[in-house]
Amino acid sequence: MSTQSSTSAHRGYVRPEHERLLTAATVITFVRTVASVGVALYAANGRSLTLLLVALGIYWVGDMLDGAVARLTDTETRIGAVFDIVSDRLCAGAFYLGFVWLEPSMALPVGIFLLEFAVVDTFLSLAFLAWPLRSPNYFDLVDRPIWRANWSKVGKAVNSSAIALLMVLTHSVPICTAIAICLLALKVWSLVRLNRIGLPLPSLTTAGADDGLPAHVRPVVRRRS
């Protein structure tokens, strides 16, 4: 099989004709987001750590479920990926702000983590849009070290689960602050590496690039002087 055929056939590459907002996966994303945020707000109002953890569980389980359904039904789309990314930030923000409401002493590590997750990681997670990829889960097609650190199974677990579990189990400001700083450093490293790679610019006129992809999704990498 030729390289061109392999590239266009890889499940990680975008298929514009399959792009749509309403899929089973995006419905799950919407439901779990509304449920998680709603429970988190109720937990904060009632000052209940137990309910706040329920909200976190809804977020985590729902996040795994919508991705699994998208893969099983072959409905992974860029629209769905962006919707999932922004929904994750809302769910995480609701949990962590609720946690600070209950444990004000954790404001510093939570603030550092939200800077990392809601700002730096959001930019990194949306960077896949510069390439003809379906989601950041396939960023290994662009750069494997960045993918391994951020969207591999281990990378996702470390980036999303570790800090929440440490905060709940230890209530240690120094430990959680140190972990949050380490996560921020990892994201900054990823951002620096991404900048060195250079984000490609979309072009409507990519002459001679017969790679099996529509012209409007072919990447054109910036040339650095």
BELZIQUI-V686033 format. One record per helix or strand of 2 or more residues. SS is the DSSP state (alpha for helix, beta for strand). FROM is the first residue (numbers start at 1). TO is the last residue. If there is no record, write none. Layout:
SS:FROM:TO  SS:FROM:TO
This chain:
alpha:3:9  alpha:16:18  alpha:24:46  alpha:49:72  alpha:78:102  alpha:104:130  alpha:136:141  alpha:144:150  alpha:153:170  alpha:173:197  beta:201:202  alpha:215:217  beta:219:220
